[in-house]
Amino acid sequence: MASTFPFAAIVGQDEMTLAIQVVAIDPNVLFAPPQSIEKEVVRVLDSFGKPHSDTTQTGPTHIFNLGHGIHQHTPPEHVTALVETVHRHSKKLRSSP
């Protein structure tokens, strides 16, 4: 699939004391089998590294986004696979040393 996804926009203030990475994935990925969706989500999240998890100060984090929304014929269970994988893998990244 020749696409510009994923992409990120980094927004910051005062030398990156506050930053957000907007992680987008091609919504056509949702037509692949759930195992492929999970693999792509993990690849995209891993490409941004460990998210900020120190609650005592600000730092970079991410927002996971579908680049152009969800097509009306997307299987709902594929959306579930995406959301559950984002939650599970993000939590794993935040808790790893």
Buried (B, 14 or more C-beta within 10 A) or exposed (E): EEEEBBBBEEEEEEEEEBBBBBBBBBBBBBEBEBEBBBBBBBEBBEEBEEBBEEEEEBBBBBEBBBBEEEEEEBEEEBBEBBEBBBEEBBEEBEEEE
